[in-house]
């Protein structure tokens, strides 16, 4: 049997858990002025099994996602919005998760579970070809976000998990926070990302940003509708949804003045987890169960 993502069992739903628990689908919900039109939600991956981790292509034509099928293998698939068709992108003896498009969209990075169970970041061409290793010494990687053409922010597994930053060609990453959550998203147009900092007095959303000469962190907001998952609109507003499908947006202020504003409902969608927004702001991809 092909290898599963063993070390990520606490953070990524592996194949055996997907088979035992409820199936996850990816729904496409139109956005109008940043608000969801739930009545027009489309189940893009309607089938039994695990479909998760959507990431839109730069041109907004579709998204990449992780799918586990009858062969119990985690591979990357591509969904085309215009044709409503899904095609397989990777088919390897390893497992690939968390596809993230690069640059103009001709390639993408993934967390790859190598044959010895090592979890590192690799680059694949969207049109095929041999993959290449991106960061040799940073492992085990769980999630990642590009902060530019050559710099990455990463959720790295450990006791506790840490937020690390590394540039391509570096042998190791620099730790900027420890005991963090799974959520990690790049701030549109900036060399910055947001993540969840776990604390005894309550989790909070924190920004890591490159200011003159160095990266620095600052607290944005002390509460989140969903402690794990969120996504940015192109205008910089941050979206988060409760598990029962109520969508909120952060008002953009920080710390004590920060608050979430209810902007709509995702209708019949329940057990909502991951969110992704298309670059043009027209679509919201939602990982959820439907009724």
N, C-alpha and C positions, 0 to 999 in steps of 0.2 A: 504494500500500500504506500502511496506517495506520502511524503512528510507533511505534517500539519505545522501550524505556527504554535509550537509548544510553549515557548517562553512568554507569549503574549496572551495566554489563556485568561488572564485577568483584565485584559484591555481590548483584545480583538476577539470576536466570536469565532472560534475555529469550526472546522467542518463537523466534528462529532457533536458539538453543542448545537449547531444549526440544524442538524438532523433531529435532535431530541426536542428542541424548543420551537416556538412559533417561527414560521418563515417570515422573512423581511422582504419587502418590495420597495422599489424606488418610484415615487409618484412625482409627476410634473404638474406644478400648480402655476398658472399664469399670474404675473404680478402687474398691477396697474398703479402707477405712482407709488410703488413700494408696498402695495397692499395686495393680499392674496384674493384670487377669485376662486373660491373653493368649489363652486358649482361646476367648474370646468376642469377639475383635477383629473389627470389621466394616470392610470397605473401603467408605467412604462415597462415594467419587468414582471408582468403578471404570470407567475408560475410557482410551483412548490420549491422551497429551498432558500438559500441565502444569496441575496443581492444587496450590496451595501457599498458605502464609501464613494458616492458620486463626486466627480470633479469635472466641471465644464471645460470644454475646449476653448481656446482664446477667441475663436470666431463665433462662439455661441451656437454652432450648428448641432452640437450634441454633447455627450459627456462620457467619460470613462468611469468604470466601476468594477468592483470585485464581485465575482460570481463563483459559487461552488455548485458544481453540477453532479451528475450521476457518478462521475469518475472520482469524486471526493477530492478534487484538485481545485485550489484557489487560483484562478486566472483572471486576467484583465479583459474586459469586454468593452465595446463601444456602442453607444446608443445614438442613432441619428434621428433628430427630431422631425425633420421633413418627411422621411419615409417610414418612421416608427419601426425601424428595424434594428436589431442588435447583431453585432458580429464579434467573433472572438479575435482578440489581439495577441494574447500570449498563449502558448501551449507548450509548457516546459516541464521537466521533472521536478522543478522547484515550485514553491508557492509564491505568488506575487500579491501584494496588498497595497492599498493607499496610493493609487496612481495619481500623479500630479503633473499636469501638462507643463512643458517648458517653452519659454520664448514664443516663437511664432506658431507653436503647436505641432511641429514635425516630430517631436520626441516627448517623452515623459519619464519621470522618475518613479520608482516603486521601492517599498520595503520588500526585500526578497529573502525568503527563508532558504538558505543554501543547503546543500546535501548533508552537511554536518550540523545543521540547525542554527548556524550563525545567521544573524539578522542584520543586514547592511543595506545601504542605499545603492541602487543600480539605475542605469539609464537604458531605456529602450527606444528605438525608432518606431514611430507610429506605422510606418510602411514596412516594418520588418528589419531584419539584419541582426547581427550579434549584439547582445547587451554588453555594457561596460560598467565596471565598478566605479562609483563616484568617490567614496571616502573609505579608504582601506581600514583605518584604525578606529572608526567610531562604530560601536556596537554594544549591546543590541538595540537597534533603533525600532521604535514603535510607530511614531508619526513624524511628519516633517512638513515644513513650509519654506518656500524659496523667498529670500529677502532681497533678491537681485539675481543677476545672471550667474553668480559664482558663490553666493553665501547662503547658508542654510541654517534655519532654526529647527531643532529636533527634540522630540520627547524620547529620552533614552531610558530604558528600563534599568531598574536597580532598587536598592532598599535605602532610601526612597528613590522614585523616579526623578530625573533631573531634566532641566531645560538647558540644552547645549547649543552653541553656535560654532560653526566651522566654515572655512572657505575651501573650495576645491583645491586639492594639493596639500592640504594640511594633514598631519599625521594624527591629530586628535582634536577634540572639541573643547571649548571653554565653557565652564558651567556658570550660568547666571541665576539659576534658581533651583531649589530642591523641593521635593514633595509637591509635585504639580499634578494637575488633572490631565485628561486625554485631549481636551479641546485645545486646538492650536490653529490660528488663522492669520494670514498676512493682512496688514492694513493696506487697502488699495492705493497704489501709487507711491508707497513709502517703503523705506528700509526699516520696517517695523512689523511686529506681530503681537497678537494678544494671546494670553493663556490663563488658565485657572490656577491660582495659588491656594493650596489647601492650608487652613489654619484652624487651631482649636476653637477660636471664637467665630468661625464662619469663613467659608471660601470666598474669594474675591477675584475679580477680573483685573489682570495686570497687563500693562503694555511694556514690551521690550522694544526700544527704539534706538537707532544709531544717531547720536547727537555728535557735535564736533569732536572727533577723535576717539569716541568710545560708545559702547552700548550702555544704556541706562534703563532702569525699570521705574514705573510709577503705577500706583493703584488708580484704576478707572472707576470701579463700582463695587460695592460690597455685597450685592445680592444678584442672583441670576435666575431667570425662569427655569433654565435647564443647566445644571451645574457642569455639564460635560460638553455640550455642542452648541455652536453658534456660527454665523456667517455674515459677512459684510455685504451691504448693497454697494453699487458703484459710487454712490454719493458719500460713502463713509459711515452711514448709519449701520449699527450692528443689530442683527436679528437673532432672536432666541425663542424657542417654543416650549411650552409645557408639554408633558407627555400626553395630555389629553387634547392637544391640538390648538391651543390658544397662542397666537403669534404676537410677540412683543418686539419693540424697537427701543434701543438705548437712546436717550435724548441728547447725548453728546457731551454732557457736562461730566465733571469728575468728582470722585470722592463723595463728600457729604451731600452735594447737590444732585448727584446722579440718580436717575430713576428710569424705570422701564415704562413705556407707554403701550397699551394694548392697541394693536392696529388691525386685528382681524382674527378670524377663525379658519382653521384648516378643515372644517366640516367633519366628514366621516372618518378622518384619519385619527388613529389612536396608537399609543405606544410610540409616539414620535421621538426620534433620536437625532440623527444627523441632518444637517441642512447644507445646501450649496446654492449659490446664486449665479446665474449666467452673467457674463461680462457686460451685456447690454441691459441688464436689470429686468428682462422680460419674463424670466422663468425662475422658479424656486424648485429645486429638487429636494424631496423630503423622503427620508427612510422611515417607514411606518407600516403599521398594519391597517388594512381597511375593513369596513363593515359591509 
